[in-house]
Amino acid sequence: MPFKLKKLWKSLGPGLITGASDDDPSGIITYAAAGARLGFTAIWTMLYTLPLMIVIQEMSARIGISSSCGLTGNIKKYYSKTLLFFISTLIVVSNTFNIGADVYGMASAIELLTPGSTHLLSWLIVILILMLMVILPYKKIATIFKWLALALFAYVIAGLMLIDNWPLILKHLLIPTLPFNKEGILIIVAILGTTISPYIAFWQASEEAEERKIDNNTDGKPIVCEYRIVTKNELRKTVSDTRIGMFFSNFIGFFIIALTASALFNAGINNVENVKDIAEALRPLAGDYAYLLFTIGVISAGLLAIPILAGSSAYVMSEIFGWSSGLDQPFSKAKEFYAVIIISTILGMTIPYFGISAVKALIWTAIIHGIVAPFLIAILLHMANNPAIVGPNVNKKVTNFIGYLTLVIMSLAVIVLFITNTPLFS
């Protein structure tokens, strides 16, 4: 058994890291708010969004590994410049706001554990992570990201310590309960936006392409963004990694919703707006251990998500301008790539100093994600059915069906978001 676990651990890569990064601090706030305000009736979203996530990320991964190129590079080659500019701009802007929201969340969590200047400590921690990304080779960075992903099991432990009504949870997991009020609908829309986040599609495609480049020793050769033979074993490994990563993402989200529903909703504590509110409300109800585990989870999520958000922007910009890119490249050979990571992180971290609250940053992130998601899903469907990009590994009928269903659902979510025009947190 230990050997099998070790083998499984080694086989996991971009899929697990991508899934874990989807549970970033802003996502944790959204899930926790859902549990506090809707109780167990929000928990079905973690089951029913899972196949949607898997299909979107599998298409992204297949495009990346088949073309040895990220999504932006493929959009640049096969689609219009207007579309490239539109999607790329929204992705970079939303990533910056997302970094800002995540920094707030991480700073609030640090404040609960240590006195003093929390924002200064956040800066120091993030700068340390950026330095490691610049100095360390890709394989070591990937290992760090994988261990940070495991830290999210803190929510599973906290949930198992507190949750006692499993039959009711199972019922609400299997039988969807749709809210019929504006706030409830907006929370469901927010869950969709934070679960099916566009940046994770861009990140995973780029990472799959990078791993393929490393494994096949193509470093230094020009990237042409076209199909290159992929073995069935490579494809099987990628699909397995992606499915495990997406399951992990929603598994953690499930426990966050269940934990906050058990502790906060049942106690009538519904008005939670940030990490500090949630953790401090948990402490008297769930005890010091649950409080500590929740806080550690947020910090770990921030350490994982912030560099991935910045890295996602760097891949986008590098593929647009043809810069040398990749975490496997030393700084001297990919200065522009690392410059984008550093600059986008700094811009995101300065958002608090412009009077933009965490809630506003979260709302703007959700809105931009909502706008870009339908366009991105439509392009993914087209690319994943294009033999020039994926060769014979085009979508199966069931994949296309779920993909188009996701497109319809996310489009409806955007319509709801703009019709209601009401903040999630008020």
Secondary structure in CASP SS format (residue, H / E / C, confidence):
PFRMAT SS
TARGET T0000
AUTHOR 0000-0000-0000
METHOD secondary structure of the structure
MODEL  1
M C 1.00
P H 1.00
F H 1.00
K H 1.00
L H 1.00
K H 1.00
K H 1.00
L H 1.00
W H 1.00
K H 1.00
S H 1.00
L C 1.00
G C 1.00
P H 1.00
G H 1.00
L H 1.00
I H 1.00
T H 1.00
G H 1.00
A H 1.00
S H 1.00
D C 1.00
D C 1.00
D C 1.00
P H 1.00
S H 1.00
G H 1.00
I H 1.00
I H 1.00
T H 1.00
Y H 1.00
A H 1.00
A H 1.00
A H 1.00
G H 1.00
A H 1.00
R H 1.00
L H 1.00
G H 1.00
F H 1.00
T H 1.00
A H 1.00
I C 1.00
W H 1.00
T H 1.00
M H 1.00
L H 1.00
Y H 1.00
T C 1.00
L H 1.00
P H 1.00
L H 1.00
M H 1.00
I H 1.00
V H 1.00
I H 1.00
Q H 1.00
E H 1.00
M H 1.00
S H 1.00
A H 1.00
R H 1.00
I H 1.00
G H 1.00
I H 1.00
S H 1.00
S H 1.00
S C 1.00
C C 1.00
G C 1.00
L H 1.00
T H 1.00
G H 1.00
N H 1.00
I H 1.00
K H 1.00
K H 1.00
Y H 1.00
Y C 1.00
S C 1.00
K H 1.00
T H 1.00
L H 1.00
L H 1.00
F H 1.00
F H 1.00
I H 1.00
S H 1.00
T H 1.00
L H 1.00
I H 1.00
V H 1.00
V H 1.00
S H 1.00
N H 1.00
T H 1.00
F H 1.00
N H 1.00
I H 1.00
G H 1.00
A H 1.00
D H 1.00
V H 1.00
Y H 1.00
G H 1.00
M H 1.00
A H 1.00
S H 1.00
A H 1.00
I H 1.00
E H 1.00
L H 1.00
L H 1.00
T C 1.00
P C 1.00
G C 1.00
S C 1.00
T H 1.00
H H 1.00
L H 1.00
L H 1.00
S H 1.00
W H 1.00
L H 1.00
I H 1.00
V H 1.00
I H 1.00
L H 1.00
I H 1.00
L H 1.00
M H 1.00
L H 1.00
M H 1.00
V H 1.00
I H 1.00
L C 1.00
P C 1.00
Y H 1.00
K H 1.00
K H 1.00
I H 1.00
A H 1.00
T H 1.00
I H 1.00
F H 1.00
K H 1.00
W H 1.00
L H 1.00
A H 1.00
L H 1.00
A H 1.00
L H 1.00
F H 1.00
A H 1.00
Y H 1.00
V H 1.00
I H 1.00
A H 1.00
G H 1.00
L H 1.00
M H 1.00
L H 1.00
I C 1.00
D C 1.00
N C 1.00
W H 1.00
P H 1.00
L H 1.00
I H 1.00
L H 1.00
K H 1.00
H H 1.00
L H 1.00
L H 1.00
I C 1.00
P C 1.00
T C 1.00
L C 1.00
P C 1.00
F C 1.00
N C 1.00
K H 1.00
E H 1.00
G H 1.00
I H 1.00
L H 1.00
I H 1.00
I H 1.00
V H 1.00
A H 1.00
I H 1.00
L H 1.00
G H 1.00
T H 1.00
T H 1.00
I C 1.00
S C 1.00
P H 1.00
Y H 1.00
I H 1.00
A H 1.00
F H 1.00
W H 1.00
Q H 1.00
A H 1.00
S H 1.00
E H 1.00
E H 1.00
A H 1.00
E H 1.00
E H 1.00
R H 1.00
K H 1.00
I H 1.00
D H 1.00
N C 1.00
N C 1.00
T C 1.00
D C 1.00
G C 1.00
K C 1.00
P C 1.00
I C 1.00
V C 1.00
C C 1.00
E C 1.00
Y C 1.00
R C 1.00
I C 1.00
V C 1.00
T C 1.00
K H 1.00
N H 1.00
E H 1.00
L H 1.00
R H 1.00
K H 1.00
T H 1.00
V H 1.00
S H 1.00
D H 1.00
T H 1.00
R H 1.00
I H 1.00
G H 1.00
M H 1.00
F H 1.00
F H 1.00
S H 1.00
N H 1.00
F H 1.00
I H 1.00
G H 1.00
F H 1.00
F H 1.00
I H 1.00
I H 1.00
A H 1.00
L H 1.00
T H 1.00
A H 1.00
S H 1.00
A H 1.00
L C 1.00
F H 1.00
N H 1.00
A H 1.00
G C 1.00
I C 1.00
N C 1.00
N C 1.00
V C 1.00
E C 1.00
N C 1.00
V H 1.00
K H 1.00
D H 1.00
I H 1.00
A H 1.00
E H 1.00
A H 1.00
L H 1.00
R H 1.00
P H 1.00
L H 1.00
A H 1.00
G C 1.00
D H 1.00
Y H 1.00
A H 1.00
Y H 1.00
L H 1.00
L H 1.00
F H 1.00
T H 1.00
I H 1.00
G H 1.00
V H 1.00
I H 1.00
S H 1.00
A H 1.00
G H 1.00
L H 1.00
L H 1.00
A H 1.00
I H 1.00
P H 1.00
I H 1.00
L H 1.00
A H 1.00
G H 1.00
S H 1.00
S H 1.00
A H 1.00
Y H 1.00
V H 1.00
M H 1.00
S H 1.00
E H 1.00
I H 1.00
F H 1.00
G C 1.00
W C 1.00
S C 1.00
S C 1.00
G C 1.00
L C 1.00
D C 1.00
Q C 1.00
P C 1.00
F H 1.00
S H 1.00
K H 1.00
A C 1.00
K H 1.00
E H 1.00
F H 1.00
Y H 1.00
A H 1.00
V H 1.00
I H 1.00
I H 1.00
I H 1.00
S H 1.00
T H 1.00
I H 1.00
L H 1.00
G H 1.00
M H 1.00
T H 1.00
I H 1.00
P H 1.00
Y H 1.00
F H 1.00
G C 1.00
I C 1.00
S C 1.00
A H 1.00
V H 1.00
K H 1.00
A H 1.00
L H 1.00
I H 1.00
W H 1.00
T H 1.00
A H 1.00
I H 1.00
I H 1.00
H H 1.00
G H 1.00
I H 1.00
V H 1.00
A H 1.00
P H 1.00
F H 1.00
L H 1.00
I H 1.00
A H 1.00
I H 1.00
L H 1.00
L H 1.00
H H 1.00
M H 1.00
A C 1.00
N C 1.00
N C 1.00
P H 1.00
A H 1.00
I H 1.00
V H 1.00
G C 1.00
P C 1.00
N C 1.00
V C 1.00
N C 1.00
K C 1.00
K H 1.00
V H 1.00
T H 1.00
N H 1.00
F H 1.00
I H 1.00
G H 1.00
Y H 1.00
L H 1.00
T H 1.00
L H 1.00
V H 1.00
I H 1.00
M H 1.00
S H 1.00
L H 1.00
A H 1.00
V H 1.00
I H 1.00
V H 1.00
L H 1.00
F H 1.00
I H 1.00
T H 1.00
N C 1.00
T C 1.00
P C 1.00
L C 1.00
F C 1.00
S C 1.00
END
